[in-house]
Amino acid sequence: MAMKRKSYKIKSGDTLSQIAKDMGMSLSALKQANPKIENVNKIKVGQYVLLVNGDATANGGTAMVIDTAETPI
C-alpha cells in the first residue's frame, strides 16, 4: 500500500497533537514524519508539517523528511 503525503500549514492555536487527531494519525507518526521539529511544543504559525496517511513505518515504509520552513510540498 502506497503512503499518501501532503503538508499542512500551521495556524494560530494549532498543536501537533490536535493536528494528528484531526488528520487521523498518531502523534508519534506525525513526529516521525517531521524529525526537524525538535520540540513539539514549539511550532510556528506558517510552518509546514508533513502528514502521512497511515503509519509511516508500517510494512517497511519510510517517512519523507521535509524542511519545516515556509515551503509547502
Residue, then its C-alpha position, 0 to 999 in steps of 0.5 A: m500500500a502506497m503512503k499518501r503525503k501532503s503538508y499542512k500549514i500551521k495556524s494560530g492555536d494549532t498543536l501537533s497533537q490536535i493536528a494528528k487527531d484531526m488528520g487521523m494519525s498518531l502523534s508519534a507518526l506525525k513526529q516521525a514524519n517531521p524529525k526537524i521539529e525538535n520540540v513539539n511544543k514549539i511550532k510556528v504559525g506558517q510552518y509546514v508539517l508533513l502528514v502521512n496517511g497511515d503509519a509511516t513505518a508500517n510494512g517497511g515504509t519510510a517517512m519523507v523528511i521535509d524542511t519545516a520552513e515556509t515551503p509547502i510540498 
